[in-house]
Structures are given as structure tokens and as C-alpha cells.
Amino acid sequence: ELMYVGEYFAGIGSNDMGTDLGPRISVINLEGKVLARIGRQSYGEQSGRFFSPHGIAVDSKGDIYVAEVSWSDYGSKMEPPRELRSMQKLVKVS
């Protein structure tokens, strides 16, 4: 069994210790070993990048579904405000 953890962005200027944290999804086994990390240091709209990962589900094929609170964290603060992706499907590659 695996755990999927959504990690919020901590790469802000005032955060000296967590500059390489999220927004990302970490895949962790039950012993606590990190098996994979999905995402990059900065937020983005490209596939595999995130704004604010919030909810995670995994289907029987291993595909990962990530819900995000992108409007309240980013879209509403853009000039002009705009809708951003709020759900992303990541397909498992063998």
C-alpha cells in the first residue's frame, strides 16, 4: 500500500528551510520511504505541475487524480482574475 501526500508550496522568500518544497505530490510507502515526487519547485499550469494540491484519489489502474484550490490561492489574485485548472489526472506509465 502507498500513501499519496499533497504538499503545498513553501518556496517563498521568507522560508529559508523549505525552499525545495512543493507544490507537489509525494508517493510514500508504509515504512515512510519516499518512492516518487510529482511536481516542481514552482507552481504552474503544465501537466504534472500544481498550484495547491488539496485532494488526491487513485484508481485501480494507478492513475492519480489531484484536486486543487487554484482559484482561491492564485486565480482570484491574478490581474485580471481568471479560472485555473482545479482537477488534474496523471496517467500511470509502465
C-alpha positions in Angstrom: 0.0 0.0 0.0 1.1 3.5 -0.7 0.3 7.0 0.7 -0.1 10.0 -1.6 0.6 13.3 0.1 -0.2 16.7 -1.4 2.4 19.2 -0.3 1.7 22.9 -0.5 4.1 25.5 -1.9 6.8 26.7 0.6 9.2 28.3 -1.8 8.6 31.8 -0.7 11.4 34.3 0.1 10.9 34.2 3.8 11.1 30.4 4.0 14.9 29.6 4.3 14.5 26.0 5.2 11.8 24.8 2.8 12.9 26.3 -0.5 12.5 23.0 -2.4 9.1 22.0 -1.1 6.1 21.7 -3.4 3.7 22.2 -4.7 4.0 18.5 -5.3 2.6 15.1 -4.6 4.9 12.7 -2.7 4.3 8.9 -3.0 5.4 7.2 0.2 5.3 3.5 1.2 4.1 2.4 4.7 7.6 2.4 6.0 7.9 6.1 5.3 10.2 5.9 2.3 9.6 8.4 -0.5 9.2 6.4 -3.7 8.4 9.3 -6.0 7.7 13.0 -6.1 5.5 14.6 -8.8 5.7 18.3 -9.4 8.3 21.0 -9.4 9.6 23.7 -7.1 7.3 26.4 -8.5 3.6 26.3 -9.3 2.3 26.1 -12.9 -0.4 25.1 -15.3 1.6 22.5 -17.2 0.8 18.8 -16.8 2.4 17.5 -13.7 2.7 20.9 -12.0 0.4 22.2 -9.4 -1.0 25.3 -7.7 -2.4 23.9 -4.4 -2.9 20.1 -4.3 -5.8 19.5 -2.0 -7.5 16.2 -2.6 -6.0 13.0 -4.1 -7.6 9.8 -5.4 -6.0 6.8 -7.1 -8.0 4.4 -9.4 -7.5 0.7 -9.9 -5.0 1.4 -12.8 -2.8 3.6 -10.6 -3.8 6.8 -12.3 -3.8 9.7 -9.9 -6.5 12.4 -9.7 -5.5 15.7 -8.0 -8.0 18.3 -6.9 -6.6 21.8 -6.3 -7.8 25.0 -4.7 -6.3 27.0 -7.5 -8.9 29.8 -7.7 -8.7 31.0 -4.1 -4.9 30.7 -4.0 -3.9 32.0 -7.4 -6.7 32.7 -10.0 -8.6 35.2 -7.9 -5.4 37.2 -7.3 -4.4 37.4 -11.0 -4.9 40.6 -13.0 -7.4 40.1 -14.4 -8.7 37.3 -12.2 -9.2 34.0 -14.2 -10.2 30.4 -13.7 -7.4 27.9 -13.4 -7.4 24.2 -13.6 -8.9 22.7 -10.5 -8.6 18.9 -11.3 -5.8 17.0 -13.0 -5.5 13.4 -14.0 -2.0 11.9 -14.1 -1.9 8.6 -16.0 0.5 5.9 -14.7 3.1 4.9 -17.3 4.5 1.4 -17.1 
